Amino acid sequence: MAPKYDMKARDKRGRDYAEHLDKLLDIRGKRILEIGPHLGDLSIVLARDYDCEIVGIDPLEHPNWGEVMAQYPSIRFIHGDMADPPADLEDNSFDLIISFVVWEHVRHPWSALSQCQRLLKPTGKKFMRANLYRSAIASHLYTKTKEPWPHLTYSPNEIKKKLKLPFLGWAFWVNKLTYQQYLFYFRQLGFYINHQVFWKVHFDAAYYDKYEQRLGLYPKWDLETDFFEVVLDFDPDAPKMPVADPVYARMPQPEHEPQIELQPEPQPAPDAEKT
């Protein structure tokens, strides 16, 4: 179901998100970076009810930002890209970095995560809830198509024709990161997971069987998992250092670089001498 945007619904959503964060992270009085604040609903609640200092960064500038910042001096909104934030956001300057259903729209997720690592204090934490690309609803077209996985079943041109749309706007675009790729990024940047939750939907077996030729290319776990939520932090003894992969760490390392001997390309045999 698509979210509602009347003032009552927005305030309730902000309060629900803030309450969830406070249970997980004890947010009161913290300096927080919110990625994708949109209209500022969560930022307002954090500043108003939890005495937080908030910096929000979003690639889309919203017309109500000026009014919000005038009313709440502890809120600052930045029109910009998390992958390349303003230079005045200093290293190790945030207690928390948070994002609700935003990361799937980030166009440069590795660069943005690298900036999160830089900006977080060594004792800081990162909260992320995101939609996964291979899920049934990742196309953001579920209210229009009434079908699961349309972005995996049909091409963009087929979807436009099916829905009689001249183009698919930015809201229908989701990056293609799998959860396994997120885990690789987390390890490389020194993030440990201390909280992890998945949301799954009913797996439509009949629909899957109908389009198995296309959907069968993807693991069923990916197809049935819509969202994940994690809280990330650093090793207190070695903050921001890459996390060793336990599988590869046990493999013996060669004393010398392996040499690859190139064999000459086989030549066709000459024709037999005619007699």
C-alpha positions as CSV (number, residue, x, y, z in Angstrom):
1,M,0.0,0.0,0.0
2,A,1.4,3.4,-0.9
3,P,2.1,5.7,2.0
4,K,-0.2,8.7,2.8
5,Y,1.0,12.2,2.9
6,D,-1.6,14.2,4.8
7,M,-0.2,16.0,7.9
8,K,-1.7,13.5,10.4
9,A,-0.2,10.5,8.6
10,R,3.2,12.2,8.2
11,D,3.4,13.1,11.9
12,K,2.4,9.6,12.9
13,R,5.0,8.0,10.6
14,G,7.7,10.3,12.0
15,R,6.8,9.4,15.6
16,D,6.7,5.7,14.8
17,Y,10.1,5.8,13.1
18,A,11.6,7.8,16.0
19,E,10.2,5.5,18.6
20,H,11.7,2.5,16.8
21,L,15.1,4.2,16.5
22,D,15.0,5.1,20.2
23,K,14.4,1.5,21.3
24,L,17.3,0.3,19.1
25,L,19.8,3.1,19.6
26,D,18.9,5.5,22.5
27,I,18.8,8.6,20.3
28,R,18.1,11.3,22.8
29,G,20.4,14.3,22.5
30,K,22.4,12.7,19.6
31,R,23.9,14.4,16.5
32,I,22.2,12.6,13.6
33,L,22.6,12.6,9.8
34,E,19.5,11.6,8.0
35,I,19.9,10.4,4.4
36,G,16.8,11.2,2.4
37,P,14.8,13.3,4.9
38,H,12.2,14.1,2.1
39,L,9.7,16.5,3.8
40,G,11.4,16.3,7.1
41,D,8.8,14.4,9.1
42,L,11.3,12.3,11.0
43,S,13.8,15.1,11.4
44,I,11.1,17.3,13.0
45,V,10.1,14.6,15.6
46,L,13.8,14.0,16.4
47,A,14.5,17.6,17.0
48,R,11.2,18.4,18.7
49,D,10.7,15.4,21.0
50,Y,14.3,13.9,21.4
51,D,16.5,17.1,21.6
52,C,18.6,15.9,18.6
53,E,20.7,17.9,16.2
54,I,19.8,16.9,12.7
55,V,21.5,17.2,9.4
56,G,19.5,15.9,6.4
57,I,20.8,15.4,2.9
58,D,18.6,14.8,-0.1
59,P,19.2,15.1,-3.9
60,L,15.7,16.5,-4.2
61,E,15.1,19.9,-2.5
62,H,11.7,20.3,-1.0
63,P,9.8,23.7,-0.7
64,N,9.0,23.3,3.0
65,W,12.6,23.0,4.1
66,G,13.0,26.7,4.8
67,E,9.9,26.8,7.0
68,V,11.1,23.7,8.9
69,M,14.6,25.1,9.5
70,A,13.2,28.4,10.6
71,Q,11.0,26.7,13.2
72,Y,13.6,24.2,14.4
73,P,17.1,25.8,14.5
74,S,18.7,22.4,15.3
75,I,17.7,21.1,11.8
76,R,19.8,21.7,8.7
77,F,18.7,20.4,5.3
78,I,21.2,20.0,2.5
79,H,20.3,19.7,-1.2
80,G,23.0,17.3,-2.3
81,D,24.3,13.8,-3.0
82,M,25.4,11.6,-0.1
83,A,28.1,10.2,-2.4
84,D,29.7,13.6,-2.5
85,P,28.5,15.6,0.5
86,P,29.6,19.2,1.3
87,A,33.1,19.7,2.6
88,D,31.9,21.2,5.9
89,L,30.6,17.8,7.1
90,E,33.7,16.8,9.0
91,D,35.2,13.4,9.7
92,N,33.9,11.5,12.8
93,S,31.2,14.2,13.5
94,F,28.0,12.2,13.8
95,D,26.7,9.8,16.5
96,L,24.1,8.2,14.2
97,I,23.4,8.0,10.5
98,I,19.9,6.9,9.6
99,S,17.8,6.1,6.5
100,F,14.3,4.7,6.0
101,V,13.5,3.1,2.6
102,V,16.0,5.5,0.8
103,W,19.1,3.5,0.1
104,E,17.5,1.5,-2.8
105,H,17.4,4.8,-4.7
106,V,21.0,5.7,-4.1
107,R,22.8,5.8,-7.4
108,H,26.3,5.4,-6.0
109,P,25.9,3.1,-3.0
110,W,29.6,2.3,-2.4
111,S,30.6,6.0,-2.5
112,A,27.7,6.9,-0.2
113,L,28.5,4.1,2.3
114,S,32.2,5.2,2.3
115,Q,31.1,8.7,3.2
116,C,29.0,7.3,6.1
117,Q,32.0,5.5,7.4
118,R,34.0,8.7,7.2
119,L,31.4,10.9,8.9
120,L,30.5,8.5,11.8
121,K,32.4,8.7,15.0
122,P,34.3,5.5,15.8
123,T,31.7,4.8,18.5
124,G,28.8,5.7,16.1
125,K,26.1,3.6,14.6
126,K,24.4,3.4,11.2
127,F,20.7,2.4,10.8
128,M,19.4,1.4,7.4
129,R,16.1,0.0,6.2
130,A,16.0,-0.6,2.5
131,N,14.0,-2.3,-0.3
132,L,15.8,-5.0,-2.2
133,Y,15.8,-5.0,-6.0
134,R,14.6,-8.6,-6.6
135,S,11.6,-8.3,-4.3
136,A,8.1,-8.5,-5.5
137,I,7.4,-4.8,-4.9
138,A,10.8,-3.3,-5.8
139,S,9.6,-1.8,-9.0
140,H,7.4,0.6,-7.0
141,L,4.7,-0.2,-9.6
142,Y,2.7,-2.6,-7.4
143,T,-0.3,-0.2,-7.1
144,K,-0.5,0.0,-10.9
145,T,0.4,-3.4,-12.3
146,K,-1.2,-5.6,-9.6
147,E,1.5,-8.1,-10.4
148,P,4.6,-9.1,-8.4
149,W,8.1,-8.7,-9.9
150,P,7.0,-6.7,-13.0
151,H,10.6,-5.3,-13.3
152,L,12.0,-8.8,-13.5
153,T,9.2,-10.2,-15.7
154,Y,9.0,-7.4,-18.3
155,S,11.4,-5.0,-19.9
156,P,10.9,-1.2,-19.2
157,N,9.4,-0.7,-22.7
158,E,7.0,-3.6,-22.0
159,I,6.0,-1.9,-18.7
160,K,5.4,1.5,-20.3
161,K,3.3,-0.1,-23.0
162,K,1.4,-2.2,-20.5
163,L,0.6,0.8,-18.3
164,K,0.3,3.3,-21.2
165,L,2.9,5.5,-19.8
166,P,5.2,7.8,-21.8
167,F,8.1,7.2,-19.4
168,L,8.9,5.6,-16.0
169,G,9.9,8.4,-13.6
170,W,12.6,8.3,-10.9
171,A,10.2,6.9,-8.3
172,F,10.1,3.6,-10.2
173,W,13.9,3.2,-10.2
174,V,15.7,1.0,-7.7
175,N,19.4,0.1,-7.8
176,K,20.2,-3.6,-8.3
177,L,22.1,-4.4,-5.1
178,T,21.5,-7.7,-3.6
179,Y,21.8,-8.3,0.2
180,Q,25.0,-10.3,-0.4
181,Q,26.5,-7.2,-2.1
182,Y,25.5,-5.0,0.8
183,L,27.3,-7.5,3.1
184,F,30.5,-7.3,1.0
185,Y,30.4,-3.5,1.2
186,F,29.8,-3.5,5.0
187,R,32.8,-5.8,5.5
188,Q,35.1,-3.7,3.3
189,L,34.2,-0.5,5.3
190,G,34.6,-2.1,8.7
191,F,30.9,-2.3,9.6
192,Y,29.7,-5.1,11.9
193,I,26.0,-6.0,12.0
194,N,24.5,-5.9,15.5
195,H,20.8,-6.0,14.5
196,Q,19.3,-7.6,11.4
197,V,15.7,-8.1,10.3
198,F,14.1,-9.2,7.0
199,W,10.5,-8.6,5.7
200,K,9.1,-11.3,3.5
201,V,5.9,-11.6,1.5
202,H,3.7,-14.5,0.5
203,F,5.5,-16.2,-2.4
204,D,3.1,-16.4,-5.3
205,A,4.0,-19.9,-6.6
206,A,1.4,-19.9,-9.4
207,Y,2.8,-16.6,-10.8
208,Y,6.3,-17.8,-10.4
209,D,5.5,-21.0,-12.3
210,K,3.9,-19.0,-15.1
211,Y,7.0,-16.8,-15.5
212,E,9.6,-19.4,-14.4
213,Q,11.7,-18.9,-17.5
214,R,12.5,-15.4,-16.3
215,L,12.0,-15.5,-12.6
216,G,13.9,-18.8,-12.3
217,L,17.1,-16.8,-13.0
218,Y,17.0,-15.5,-9.4
219,P,17.3,-17.3,-6.0
220,K,13.8,-17.7,-4.4
221,W,15.2,-16.2,-1.2
222,D,15.8,-12.9,-3.1
223,L,12.4,-13.0,-4.8
224,E,10.5,-13.4,-1.5
225,T,12.5,-10.9,0.6
226,D,11.2,-7.3,0.3
227,F,13.1,-5.3,2.9
228,F,16.0,-5.6,5.3
229,E,16.9,-3.5,8.3
230,V,20.3,-3.4,9.9
231,V,22.2,-1.5,12.6
232,L,25.9,-1.2,11.9
233,D,28.8,-0.3,14.1
234,F,32.6,-0.6,14.3
235,D,35.0,-2.8,16.2
236,P,35.9,-0.7,19.2
237,D,39.5,-2.0,19.1
238,A,40.0,-1.4,15.4
239,P,37.3,1.0,14.2
240,K,36.7,1.4,10.5
241,M,39.2,-1.4,9.6
242,P,38.0,-4.0,7.0
243,V,36.3,-7.1,8.4
244,A,38.1,-10.3,7.4
245,D,36.1,-12.8,5.5
246,P,36.1,-15.9,7.6
247,V,36.1,-18.2,4.6
248,Y,39.0,-16.7,2.7
249,A,41.0,-15.9,5.9
250,R,41.5,-19.6,6.5
251,M,42.9,-20.3,3.0
252,P,46.7,-20.7,2.9
253,Q,48.4,-17.9,1.1
254,P,51.0,-18.8,-1.5
255,E,54.6,-17.8,-0.8
256,H,55.0,-16.5,-4.3
257,E,52.5,-15.2,-6.9
258,P,51.3,-18.1,-8.9
259,Q,52.7,-18.2,-12.4
260,I,50.5,-19.0,-15.3
261,E,52.2,-20.7,-18.2
262,L,50.8,-19.7,-21.5
263,Q,50.6,-22.5,-24.1
264,P,51.1,-21.8,-27.8
265,E,47.9,-21.8,-29.8
266,P,47.4,-25.2,-31.5
267,Q,47.9,-25.1,-35.2
268,P,45.8,-27.0,-37.7
269,A,47.4,-30.2,-39.0
270,P,48.7,-29.9,-42.6
271,D,46.8,-31.7,-45.2
272,A,48.0,-35.3,-45.9
273,E,50.2,-35.6,-48.9
274,K,48.3,-36.7,-51.9
275,T,49.6,-39.7,-53.8
